[in-house]
Amino acid sequence: MKIAQKSIKFILIVALALFTSVNYAVISDQNHGNQNDGGRVNTKEEVEAYILHHIKDSHDFSLFSYTSDEGERKHIGFPLPVIIWTSEGLVTFMSSEFHHNDDGHVIVEKNGLKFAKIHSKIYELNKEASEVTFDETHHATNAHKVLDFSITKSVVGVLFIGFLLLFWFSRLAKQYKTQKIPTGFARVLEPLVLYVRDEIAKPNIGEKHYRRFTGYLLTVFFFIWTLNLSGLTPLGFNVTGQLAVTGCLAIFTLVIYSVSGTKGYWMHMIWMPGVPVLIRPVLAIIELAGALLIKPFSLLVRLFANISAGHIVVMSLIAIMFTLKESLGVVGATGLSLVLSFFITLIEVLVAFLQAYIFTMLSALFIGMAVEDHAEHH
């Protein structure tokens, strides 16, 4: 029975890797594809542009693309709400109004204002503008930025995973009210919850204070881990590969350990005992910079860089079937691409867990340093 279960798990991982590879292979970028061949991504330049575009956030949700019998490129997905604050107040409409055309810059008129999407960002055009004009550095000369509060693809991913985690752990909590041993999927969650509590929270924060912060650490761990795994599916979420998301998570940790820091923690940082008085101001600057800048910066960059790099590597290996098809042939390039991307995808499954663990462990370590009883320790 155990062997059968392991075989099923292995088959599911293989299917996930192959499905993801095929999905990346068939999806074409609306903005960077060659319009003469229906939007397919074929050349090395188009592949590079598509990869960079894919890891960015998007105002719509694209599932897959295909070419009709008439040679027209069809994009399957759904639009998302565009919510922007302009020079004349709030404006809302659906992202489908930025429908694709040959120049890629559709002008949308709403409430007497004109908008265009340039490099995946929405700009407000001058009222007299009839098209987007660019300077020699390809910056729009007749447009200015707006405050964008749109429901983007990453926001959809955050909401989806948030509600999913809420559902899972609500079910787990309800089971504990009626029975000692959980059943179903809750049996998968329980050992992970105990692991975060006993192996991350307790050792780094201490027996005295760990209960106060275990809820936050559990939330961060499962939130990051689930988002990382969803980024490996054909849904194409790259939420933890967005600086805004990782930066927000790092700020949460910063606020928690800064507010929870004891008097001894701040006194040791601002006016460190046991060192010459003239050196204390220099150490205070270094310590404050480390606590308020370096620590949260390391949290956000480590998560962002590793997840983004993983997506780029997987998609680059998949792109071998396009870039090497002339030298290796279609069959050889495709086979090499699928084999390499399959093994990298397996590694990315491990990285998804590892990055969630590292972020949670470092957060617990920083919190533990802040709530430690420095007087007793000294």
Secondary structure by P-SEA (a helix, b strand, c coil): caaaaaaaaaaaaaaaaaaaaaaaaccccccccccccccccccaaaaaaaaaaaaccccccccccccccccbbbbbcbbbbbbbbccccbbbbbccccccccccbbbbbcccbbbbbcccbbbbccccccbbbbccccccccccccccccccaaaaaaaaaaaaaaaaaaaaaaaaacccccccaaaaaaaaaaaaaccccccccccccccccaaaaaaaaaaaaaaaaaaaccccccccccaaaaaaaaaaaaaaaaaaccaaaaaaaaccccccccaaaaaaaaaaaaaccaaaaaaaaaaaaaaaaaaaaaaaaaaccccccccccaaaaaaaaaaaaaaaaaaaaaaaaaaaaaaaaaaaaaaaaaaccccccc
